[in-house]
């Protein structure tokens, strides 16, 4: 698994824990363990849109992608 | 039928039952009325405790719900004590330890809303989403409410002939109403963040419940003496509180079932994945 893969999972789980609690985040952690990046992103987007609304979901997803990119960049260089 | 819809019908039925006994019952049955009225705060406290259970006591994600639910529990304890003092011990419930529970309840609910505000990362930018005409109407309404509460609930609440404790609690309720107004405004800001999402509907119900409490408190500030003497129509003030409690309960039940639904969904996904 690449560095980027770990990051997107970790960030997604952090967001889920923030809004839905640690129990649900732990379940998502198990679920995301062997899933491709695209599925993690789309699953998170669906969850956030349903509960946080489209606008806030977009804000959170934007933050996630920028944080994943920064972490990935820092680890490479 | 979905659990949230079921709870809506049950809570509505409970409100109709309470309202009917107040509207159609004679003044001789005030003991009965005030006994069944207690069902409303108790239901809200139970709903709040259920919502706490779903997150646990220590989960930061549930801190807002924890404080709000504790606030409802404190209000319920205040109501139960008021009931016991007035109807069983036959002593004037104001001022008493019941008032202490009520006032602490307001503070706890405010802390809960503040926690939710922090979680939602609300900024002043969110106010722009409301739109100028709506914002102007809300500002005007808030200003009028603050004036009414400050004058009737704080300024006129001071009675130089009464004791320090009476004045402390009397003015305390006025300050608590200012807290309710600010809380409603903060909850509105939270809705602007979650607009279109299920979390927003929790806060929408919550704001209506806060407004019902505020209306009840304002009417109580005007007609407190008539209300305490069980006179009609002043006793109907209780219906604002009962409606507020049941809406708080509904919001908490919906929150509970929302989180349960997320849990079930991911459990299903995990089972399918295996």
Interface residues (C-beta under 8 A of the other chain):
Chain A: X17 X18 X19 X20 X21 X22 X23 X24 X27 X28 X30 X31 X47 X48 X49 X50 X51 X52 X53 X54 X55 X56 X57
Chain B: X54 X55 X56 X59 X60 X61 X62 X119 X120 X193 X194 X195 X196 X197 X198 X199 X200 X258 X259 X262 X263 X266 X267 X269 X270 X273
